Amino acid sequence: MEQWEIELIATVRELSRTKFAQRSAEIDREGRFPRENVDELLTLKVPAMALSREIGGLGISVAGQMRIMEEVAYGDGSTAVALNMHAIVAGFLESMPPFARRDAVLADMGRNGALICGPGSVPTGGLDSRQAGFKIHEDGDSLVINGRAGFASMSEGAKYALIGGSVDRGEGNEADVALTVPELSTPGITNLHNWDAMGLRGTASHDIVIENARIPKIEGLVIPAAMMRMVLQAQSQVINVQTQMRARGALGILAIWLGLAQAAFDFTLGYVKERHGYLAGPNTNAGGGVGYRSEQPWAQFAIGNMEHWLETGRIVLYDCVNRLETPFDDPQAFTRHLVRTVYHLRRMSEEVSAGAMRTCGAHAYVKGRSLERIYRDMVGGNVMAWKTDELMHSLGLSSLGQPITFVGPAGT
């Protein structure tokens, strides 16, 4: 990393561990978007960190981006998730073929700090993914959009939304694909403000509903289905640094898990050194136990396990980050390495969250202590895509020489 990146990370670290951490409980209780945190990150141009310098971004290294995500998550997981999803969508937009609307939006994000969201999942509370998404039809010089999708993280702070949808070409014909980048203030686009989760409650991952929103054709990109298949097929056969860099969004999620795990671990260390009394000592009687929890072997064992997973998780994540700069032998080798990295960090977050609960006990899980929120934020990450068993299954298949894919909230 360059010196300016190191200095930026240090500034974000100080900001996150003071102001973000101080606000996090209120943001969580109210389930509100962390507007103040995002504004302070905008002052540092952090949301534009992954965009190229040619369009006004910071052009930060992947390692620098991961360190920033880790530090932001330490203070407030919701801010980190909203930031990372903005970065994922912005990065995807920059990787698209140039067209006028795409170029204008990227310039607005790079130079003016505009933010973007990307509704692309099942709506909140929904059960059928077939009912999610957007349909688009052509009407003269307009693209008319209808539909609903969820998990538009950053939506309350975003100016734009990346909307993709199918274009019906009539019975017997395959639907084409259209991509648009309208402003959220466009007539017909509604943010339902309905995100209400167990953890990560400030991410503004609301549903976006679109009813007959009209977008000029010249502001969209319509891709014939046959061409889309050709592009995807060609991409699946190519592995180079550019294609490997598309994984930085997924790795950003892992960095969030790592930052939250570090916060849980640090809390646990401080708590067990102060927790004295009932069930803390080996000889418990009606008058209460004797000693501090940190003195007990069972707690020391649990902390040792947490430390192992935390530090090996850090090693595995940044090893993957460093290897992005060197092309793997083939796409399957890279996919296998990425799945292995996600699996290890997934197991890390599970072990650290469970270890913190077992070690600290019930008195630590009250709203007056930060661990209660940190734990819910960590488990909120655990219920996302990339199920542990599915990842393990993929690694087994790959070891047996069978092809695997990697699919999740950061793409395929």
N, C-alpha and C positions, 0 to 999 in steps of 0.2 A: 504493500500500500504506500501511496505517496504521503508526504507530511501533511498536506491539507486534509486528506482523508482522516488521518489519525487525530488531527485537531478537531475535525467535525464530530467524530465519534465521541471524543471527550466532552464536547459541548452538549451533545445529545444525552450522554450518560448523566451529566450533572442536572440537566433539565428534567430527565425522566425520574431520577431518584429523589428529586425535591418536589417540583411543582406537579408533575404527573402523578406521583405517588400520593401527594396530599389530596389531589382531586378525585382519585380513583374510587374511593368509597362512595362519595356523593354521586358520581357518574353512574356507578353500578346500581345504587339504590333507586335512583330516579330513572334509570334506563335511558339516559339522554346521550345524545351525540357529544363527544368531547371536543366541542368547537374551539375552546381555548388552547387545547393541546395541538390541534391541527394548525391553528393560526401561528403558534410559536414555531412549529416545524416548517410552515411556509416561509416564515421570516428567514430561516436558514436554507431555503430552497430544497429541503429534504424530499418532498414529494416528487421533485423532478430529478432525483438522484440517478436513476437508471437511464434517463433519456440522454441522447447524444448531445455533445456540446454544440453541434451544428444547428440544433434547433433551440438552444438556450438551456439545455439540461446540464447536469453536473458531470455526466459521463463517469460515474463512480465505478470502481472495480466491484466484482461480485463479492469479494471478501469484505469490502467496505460496506456494501449494502446489507450483508448478513449481520455484521456487527451492529449496524444501526438498528436493524429490526430486533435483534436480541436485546439491545439496551432499551428501546422503547417499550418492549413487552415487559421488561422487568418492572417498570413503573406502572404501566397500564396496558393490559392485553387488548382491550377494545380499540385503543388508539392504534396499536400495532397491526391488528387485523384490518382495520379500515385503510391504513396506509399501504399495507401489502397488497390488498385487492386493487387499490388504485394503481399501484405499480404494475401489477399483472396486466390489467386492462390497457394501461398506457404502453407497456412494452409490446403487447399484442398488436396494438394499433400501429406502432412504429414499424413492426415487421411486415405489415400489409403492403401490397403494391401501392405506389403513390397515386392519389387522386386529390382533387382540389379540396374537398371537405376534410379529408384525412390530414392533409398538410396544414390547413388552417387551425384545426383543433390541436394538433401537436405543437404548433407554434404558440398557441394560447397557453398550453400547459407548460411548455418549456420557459417561455419568457414572462408570462403573467401569473403563473401559479394556479391556473384553472385545474379543477379536479374532475375525475370521471368515475363512473361506476359501471358495472356490467351485470344486469339481471340475467341469469341464465340457468336457474335451477328450479326445482319444484317449489311452488309458492308455500309460504309458511302454513304448516298444518296440513298440507296436501299429501296425498298418498300415491297418486298416479302420475308418473313422469310424462305419460303420453298426453296429459292435459296441459302441460306447461309449454311455454314458449310463445313465439309470435308468428303470425301469418301475414304475408304481404302480397298485395295485388297492385298491378299497374293500372293507373287511371289517367290517361293523357300524359301530361308531363310530371305526374306525381306518383310516388309510392305511398300506398295507404296501408297503415299498420294496425293490426289488432292482436290482442293476446295479453297474457299475464305470466310473469316469471318472478321468482324470489331470489333472496340472498344478494340483493344489490348493495353490498357493503360499501360504505362511504356515501350513500345516496343523499343524506341530508347536507353534506358539504359539497356535493358534486354539481358542476355546471352542466356536464354532458353525461350521456349514457350510450354505451356501445350496444346497439340492438341488431341482432342477427335473426333472420327468419327465412321461412320457405316461401317461394313464389310459385303458386299453383299455375301449371301450364295446361290444365284441362285433363279430362279423363283419358287414361292410357299413356300420358306423358309424365316423365319424371319431373319433380319439382326442382326449380333452380334455387340458388341461395343468394340472399341479399344481405348486405351489411350497411348499416347507417349509423350516424353519430349525431343524433339530434340533441338539442338542449332540453333539459328536463322541464323547462318552462313552456315547451311547445304545446299548443292547444291539443287536447286529447290524451296527453301523458299525465298520469296521476301517481304520485307516491303515496301509498296507503299508510305509511307510518305505523306499521303493525308488528314490528319485530319485538318479541318479548320472550327471551330465552332464559335458560337456567344460568348460563354464564355468558361472558362476552356480550353484555347487554347494551353496551354503548356503540356497537359497530354500525348502527343504522342499516342493518341488513334487511331492509324492508322489501315488500312486494311492489313491483311496478306494473300498473295496469295501463294498457294503451287501447284507446277506442277511436278508431277512424282518424288517427293522426296522419296528416299529409306532409310528406317530405319531398322536396323537389328531386326528380330523378338524378339530376346532375350532382346532388349531394350524397348519393348512395353508390354502392358498387354491387352490381348484379353479376353473379358468376354462374354460368351454365353448369348443370350437374355433371356433365361429362368432363368438363374442364376441371371441376373440383376434384373428381376422382383421379384424374391424371396427376394433379398437383400433389394430392395426398399420397398416391402411390410412389411418385418420384421422391417425395420427402422421406418416405419410410425406408428408402434404399440408400439414403445419403447420411453420412455422419461426419460432421466437421465441427469446428469451434462454434460457428454461428448457430447451428442447430442445437448443439449442447447447451448454449447459453439460454435457450428457451426454458430450461429447467430452473432458472433463477427464481421464478415465482413460487414454484413448489418448495424450493429450498428456503425461501423466505418464511413459509409456514413453519418449517422445522426450526428456524431460528427463533420464531415466536415461542414455540414449545420450550426451547432451550432457555430463553429469558425468563419465562414463567417458572420453569423448574429451578433455576438458580434462585429466584425470589423465594420459592417454597423452601428450598434447602437452607438459605440464610435465615429465614424466619425460624425454622426448626432448630437450628443450632443455638440461636439466641434464647428460644423458649425453654428448651430442656435444661439450660444452665440456670434458669430462674425457677423452674417448676419444682416445688418442694412440697412434700406432705403426702397426702392420701394416695396409696398405690405407687408411690415413688420409690419406696424402699423395699428390701427383701422381706422384712418382717412387718406385716400389716396387722394391726389390731384395732380395737374400737377407738383407741385414741388417735389413730392415724399413723401413717408410715413415717419413716425417718429417711432423710437424705434427698438429694436432687436427682431428677430423672437422668441427667447426663452421667451419673455415676453407675447406672445400672447396665449390665451387659446386654440385656435384650434391646435397650435403646441404642447402645453403641453398635450392635450388630445391624440394626435397621438403618442407622445413619451411614454405616460403612457401605451398605448396599446402595443407598441413595447416592453417595459420593461416587461409587463405581459407575453407575448408570449416567450420572450427570457428566462426568469427565470423559468417559468413553463416547458418550453422545457428542460432546464437543469435538473430540478427535475425529470421529467418523464424519460429522457434518463438514468440517473444514478441510478434511482430506478430499471429499467429493467436490467442494468448491475449488480447490487447487487443481484438481484433475480436469476441470472443465476447459482449461487452456490447452489441453493436449487431446487431439482426436482419439477416440477409442478405435479398436480394430474394426468394429462393425456396429450397426444400430442395436443389435440384440445385446452385445457386451455392455453398451452404455445403459440400456434399459435395465439390465440386470443389476448394474452397479447402483443406479438410481433407486430401484426397488429395495435393494439391500440397505441403502442409507435411510430411506423413509422408514423401513421396518425397525431399524435400530433406534431411531429417534422416537418412533411410536412407542416401542417398549420402554424407552427411557422415561417418557412422560407418564406412562402407566405406573411404572415402578416408583418414581419420585412422588407422584400424587398419592399413591396408596401408602408409601412409606411415611409421608408427612402426617397422614391421618392416623396411622397406627402409633407413631412415636409421640405426637403431641396430645392426642386424646381429645375428649369432648370439650374440655374447657377452652381449647384453642379455636373451636369452631363456633364462634359467636360473632355477631355483626361488628362488635367493637374491635375485632382483631383482623388484620389484613389477610390471614391465611384462609379465612372462610371464603373471601372473594377469589383469591389466587387459585384455590382448589377448584372452585366452580369454573373459573376460566380455563384451567388446565383440562378438566373433564369435558368442558365445552369443545375443546379441540379434539379430544379423544372420540367424540361422537360424530365427527366429520367423516368424509370419505376416507379411503385407504384403511379398510378394516384389517386388524392385525392378522387374522387367520388367512385372509385373502392374499395379503402380502407374502406370508410364509408359503402359501400354496404356489404363488408365482415363482418364488425362489426355487422350490422343489422342481417345478416343471422346467425351469430354465436349466437347472443342474442336469436334468435328464435329456437336454438337447431340444426341448420343445419351445416354440416361439411364445413370447409373452408380450403384453402391452401394459402401459402405465397410464391410467385414466384417473382424473380427480379434479378438484376445484381449480387447479392451475392449468388444466388442459390435458391433452393426450400426447 
